[in-house]
Amino acid sequence: RRLKSDKRVIQDLPDKTEVQAYCTLSKQQATLYQQAVNDLTEILESTAAIGIQRQGLILSYILRFKQICNHPDQWLGYGNYASKESGKFLRLQEICEEIAVKQEKVLIFTQFREMIEPLAQFLARIFGRDGLILHGETPVEKRSQLVEAFQEEQGPPFFVLSLKAGGTGLNLTS
């Protein structure tokens, strides 16, 4: 495996662009988030959960908070994923509209497998064409084909990847 610390590898990589993007929760997100905070507080105050039980409960609520912050539909399970209902989707739209105008490419990583398709559909509307997706169920032999397609100059404008599947072992230089 090649490492970024290897001087030969670092010369091949493009400059890293890091954008800190702050998002405001939508009204629905803020309501769900506050409701979850209240529920957790009530549970912790009313039960004798200690040790591993308490930790498990808190971790499950952290997961819930992350889902609510991604999009309310991820937590509620409605499946609509309207962009106006998520501060992250609206901020991602602003960022990707700039990228689309410049005809550049973008990698989008998500912790949650169930967010890949909604993100890909959302981004396809912004870029006016389909992009690529990669997750744990993507066959290994197809992964290199996806990477090659993305690397092509006229290739797809975006690539949505799960953190687990796309976080290691891919050689992406575009």
Secondary structure, DSSP 8 states (H G I E B T S, - for coil): ---TTSHHHHHHS-------------HHHHHHHHHHHHHHHHHHHHS---HHHHHHHHHHHHHHHHHHHH-HHHHH------GGG-HHHHHHHHHHHHHHHTT--EEEEES-GGGHHHHHHHHHHHHTS--EEE-TTS-HHHHHHHHHHHHSTTS-SEEEEEHHHHSSS-----
